Amino acid sequence: MAIELNKIQVPTNNSGVINVNKSDLTLGEIVSGIIPWIFYIAGFALLLMLVFGGFQLLTSAGDKNAVEAAKKRITNSIVGFVIIFASYWIVQLVGKILGINIFSQLFKF
């Protein structure tokens, strides 16, 4: 089964989708369509890393190295979540301060 490139569409905030084959497609349209999906993927990755770290902690059987590795994995996943969460709010704050309305509409579907 071949992928038809003329049917690829990127979701956007305003019109629903962008046809990637149109001649006046801008990088901004592509990025604004992809950014919300990056947050969904990051949230899913956080969930997987927390579950895997918890499983690793449960199955460590008292091994100090395994316990430390599991704690490190859980800590790193939480730090990554905080960084992603903070980046969202920093973008929103900068948008409000500078009066750029596109940032407030960027993460809405």
Residue pairs with C-beta under 8 A, 6 or more apart in sequence:
5 20
5 21
6 21
8 19
8 20
8 21
9 17
9 18
9 19
9 20
10 17
10 18
10 20
10 29
10 30
10 33
10 34
11 17
11 18
11 33
11 36
11 37
11 109
12 18
12 29
12 32
12 33
13 32
13 33
13 105
13 106
13 108
13 109
14 105
18 25
18 29
18 30
18 33
19 25
20 30
32 102
32 106
35 106
35 107
36 106
36 107
36 109
39 84
39 88
39 107
42 80
42 81
42 84
45 80
46 77
46 80
46 81
49 73
49 74
49 76
49 77
49 80
50 74
50 77
50 78
52 73
53 70
53 71
53 73
53 74
53 77
54 70
54 74
56 66
56 69
56 70
56 73
57 67
57 70
57 71
57 74
59 66
60 66
60 67
60 70
88 107
91 103
91 106
92 103
92 104
94 100
94 103
95 101
95 102
95 103
95 104
96 103
96 104
